[in-house]
Amino acid sequence: MNIIFKQLISLGYIACLFFSSSVHAQTVLDGRVSVDFSSNWKFRKEESSTDRIVKQKQREEIVDLPHTWNIADVMDDTPGYYRGATQYHNILYWKTAWQTKRIVLHVGTANQEATVFVNGKQVKAHIGGYTAFNVDITDYLNRRVNGKNTIVIQVTNRFNQDIAPLSGDFTFFGGIYRKVSLLLLDQIHFADPIYGSSGLRVNATIDSSENATINLDGAIQNASASQQAIVIETILMDADGVAVKKVQQKENLKPHSQHNFQLNMAEIEHPRLWSPDLPYLYRLTTRIYDSNGRQLDHLDNSVGFRWFSFHPEKGFFLNGEPLKLVGASRHQDFKGMGNAVPDSLQIQDLVKLKAMGGNFLRVAHYPQDPAVLKTCDSLGLLASVEIPLVNEITESSTFAANSFQMQKEMIRQYFNHPSIIIWGYMNEIFLRPHFPKDKERQEQYFKSVLSLAEKLETLTRTEDSTRYTMIANHGNFDLYHRTGLTKVPMLVGWNLYPGWYGGKIADFGKQLEHIHQQLPEKPLLVTEYGADADYRIHSDKPVRFDKSIEYAIRYHQGYLNDILQKAFVAGGVAWNLSDFNSETREESMPHINTKGLLTWDRKAKDSYFLYQAYLKKAPFVKIGGTFGKKWAVRTAPDRALIGSGWLKLPIFSNADSVELLLDGMSLGVSNPVDRMILWPVNLSRGLHTVKAQAFHNGKLSSVDEMVMDCEVLPYDLKKDKDWQELRINVGDNREYIDSMENRWFPDQPYERGSWGYLKGEKYRLKNTGRENLGTDVNIRGTGDDPLFQTQLQGLESYRFDLPNGNYEVELFFAELDGPNDKENLLYDLEQREKKQEKKGIDRVFDIRIEGHALAADLNVLREAGAFRVLRRIFPVKVHDDGNLVISFIPKKGEPILNAIRLKKINQSVNP
């Protein structure tokens, strides 16, 4: 059986559950039992939030966990989302079978401050929204038969200057967004009440001579009133369940105390190694027995034997072999769910990363569900994990203490995963440096950051000497190096974006060389790189910041080539595996960072297929065209065949050559360049079958086939009789696919016999230094923002040369020069000063056809407001002159137009 498949089965990820291999059948009276306590919680918001304009009404609802209260408000057009106090409460009825048990409430996590009350008494408070915590509630329960117990968990995700993260390009969803369970434990049990771990640390080591040892470091709680003699037993089993080695150790426990112990399992001969290609896992079962042989507690852990190292010149080595780390970062939220995502979907993220050919996951920017790392263990994905110290810190002892607690919780809760090779603790920490107008005070702030980093570094190495430490910095090398921050961690990660936020794609390789020359003693990882790729936007001539899929492809090709070719680069991590929510973002898809290789609901973009072509070892070929059976082809003025046009079909492959067949006929053979072919294909309106056949070493190695439904953009509206609707994205050179899957074609100036605009200037953002057209402000009242973010200003008319007949014209407007209080976005790594126009432009114009007024004194700002949608629909009839001219007559300021749709009402008729 395939090892990966077997590991997934063993963890309960494929249609079955893992049951303990304990010698006794588990009952409520025998050892550890976990009971799900995630259903039927009553939830309400406690108070109105001052962070939102709209007041929140107090109302109670029944919810199941995981749960977040921010699913909807992070996607609406009102800036901000609820960050305030809430309350969850549930009823727990005492069972007589629990009489001898300790009842521990295990909260998977609650963002970001939680306080637990039992029957009105406060039991525990927890700070930090990304790690679990345990609460022993036994002594607070009503233990009469069927006694009723009220469990209340108060949660708030309010801003707190003493709790990280303070800011970030992601949404701080509130809620108990992982499951809650009751642990029914014997009076003697493994415990970690302070840091939320299982209470057992498993450190499996192996050296280059394949000498393997397992060191156990644990804590046992004796809640009984008497001294107890116990036996600790640990058994190592291989993937087939065969025992490899067993060790026992006796311990004496004092009453009402915690007992720490160490247990070593040495001389494990020639174990099978864990690696991405063969992620072989052993299972270690550790039990506590009393003096009569009764099992009191047990824990199961996966064990993978591997050794690794980073070298500043040669990169990363695993089990003595060089391995380039390539993969992606991951945020945990999902469309329609926020961060309250079930394990099954989170596991699929990792399956997709593995299928992409990736071998590395950066868990960013906070610890995520334990299921994520369990899956990394099973699939063979190496991982780094970090706490959410993002962008900035607070110079307070409380902020530092909370950061130390977070780091300890992360390390202790996730220590036992063989996939983890790096602990991180800061990300782009100088992105928002405090005191920009007081340089002397700012230098003190830099020293405070450095001091905190040094303390976190010492803490991390004390907690775990087997892994590497890392800080991820943004591209301002001189600042990080001058302040000494690059000297602190064992590894330095760099979040680099040349060719996106600034510069050119070719600058990336130069920047890597510069960093390596200036910091030759430190291993280097590229911990972030990416370009926004709105799956709805396409361009034949992609440019920086146009948000098109095509530019993202070009960007990732350049970056992958440099990462793979430079030996001193240990690895590269694409930002991001999937699109994710960032409520403060606006741009083409408001509230979403679209740099993902997958969409927010995890559909693959073409950039994902590109990575497969670069990283997969098995033969691979894929016809691209995101989400595609519907395609659009464009005609040209010299096209002799009406109703057809040319399309550049993207094909991704790692093969030597690819043959393309269209409707069964070969179009020849081509060789991929940078793992891609853009194949010109002549297509007519309707259905076509395309097949790509990849050849390696002269043999057919892989095949991909798809059926395409082609829509043709007509050039000559009179000769092309089959067109029904023409949709134009005015002022834009990109193609856009709207929410109804309609294609909006790029604009063009008018040519005789065709269609287009007369005069007019394309709207551009002011003082950005970017090539993009339009604005990046959220357009209220639509989900099709790109249609309204571009426009022509000062146009004279829009003309269509048409056959006679009845038509419907729909005009789309949005005022882009209106007042806007949008702040300078923190994730813009160039940090330009914002110079968006603040005052509204009071423009007034008429719309006429052949002297007939369709609209008089149209004032978009007055009628709709700034950055809001205005639509106007007009029925028109084309007479014997055979053309339609829509004129825009200025009264005050310049006329504008954002999009236009022309639709046939019936067949053309003679006058």
MOBEL-V619515 format. One line per field, one symbol per residue. ss: DSSP state (@ for helix, = for strand, . for the rest). phi: phi as a letter, one per 40 degrees, with the letter a starting at -180 (. if undefined). burial: + if it has 24 or more other C-alpha atoms within 12 Angstrom, else -. A space follows every 50 residues. Layout:
ss: ???
phi: ???
burial: ???
This chain:
ss: ..@@@@@@@@......................====....=====..... .........====.....................=========..@@@.. .======...=.======..=======.....====.@@@.......=== ======..................=....======..===.........= ======....============.....==========.....======== ===...=============...==....=..=========....====== ===.=..====...====..==..======...=...=....@@@@@@@@ @@@@@....====......@@@@@@@@@@..=====...=......@@@@ @@@@@@@@@@@@@@.....========...........@@@@@@@@@@@@ @@@@@@@@@@@@@....=======..@@@@@@..@@@...=====..=.. .=....@@@@@@@@@@@@....======........==..........@@ @@@@@@@@@@@@@@@...======...=.==..........==....=.. ...=.@@@@@@@@@@.....===......=====.........======= ===...======..======..=..=========.===========..== =============...........=====.....===.....====..=. ....====..==.=.........=.....=....@@@@@..==...==== =...=========.=............................======. .=======.@@@@@.=.=.=========....==========...==.== ====.......
phi: .dcccccccccgcbfabcbdcccbccbccbgcbbbcbbbfccbaccaccc cbccccccabacbbccabcbccccbcccdgacbacaabaabbccbcccdc bcbbcbbdiabbbbbbbbfgbcbabbbhbbbcabbcbdcbccbcdfdcbc bbbcbbbccbcbbcccaicaccdchcbbcbbbccbcdbacaaccbgccgb bbbcbabccgcbabbbbabbcbcccbcbcbbbbbbcbcccgccbabbbac abbccfabbcababbbfccfccccadcaccbcbbbbbbbcccgccbaabb bcbbcabaabbcbbgbbbfgbcaccbaacacccadgbgccbcddccccdc ccccccgcbabccbbacbddcccdcddccgbcabbacccbgabbcbcccc cccccdcccccccbdcccccbabbaabfcbcbccfccbcccccccdcccc ccccccccdccccaccbcbabbbcccddcccccgccccccbbcbcbbdgb cagbdccdccccccccccbccbdbbccaaibdbcccbbacbcbdgcgcdc cdccccccccdcccccccccibbcbacbdacadccbfcbdgbcccccbcc cgccccccccccccbcccdaaaccgdgcbcbbbbcbdcccccgaabbccc bbabccabbbbbfgbcbhbbbcbfgabbccbcbbchcabbbbbcbbfgbc babbaabbbcbbcccbcccccccbabbbccgbbbcbbcccgccbcccacc bdgbaicbghbccbccfbgbcccgbbccccgabbddcbcbabbgccabbb cbccibbbbbbbbaccbccacdccccccccfcccbcdccccccbabbbbf gcccabfcbccccbgcfbcbbbbbcbbccccgabbbbbbcbagbcbabaa bbbccacdbcc
burial: --+++++++++-+------+-+-----+++++++--+++-+++++---+- ------------+++++++++-++++++++++++++++++++-----+-- +++++++++++++++++++---++++++++++++++++-++++-----++ +++++++++--+++++++++++++++++++++++++++++++++++++++ ++++++-----++++++++++++----++++++++++++----++++--- +++----+++++++++-+--++++++++++++++++++++---+++++++ +++++++++++++++++++---+++++++++++++-+++++++-++++++ +++++++++++++++++++++++++++++++++++++++++++++---++ -+++++++++++++++++++++++++++++++++----------++++++ -+++-++-+++-++-++++++++++++--+--+-++++++++++++++++ +++++--++-++--++--+--+++++++++++++++++++-+++++++++ ++++++++++++++-+++++++++++++++++++++++++++++++++++ ++++++++++++++++--++++++++-+-+++++++-----+++++++++ ++++++++++++-------++++++++++-+++++--++++++++----- ++++++-+-+++++++++-+-+++++++++++++++++----++++++++ --++++++-++++++--+-+++++++++++-+++++++++++++++++++ ++++++++++++++++++-+-+--++++++-----+----+++++++++- ---++-+++++---++++++++-+-+++---+++++++++--++++++++ ++++---+---
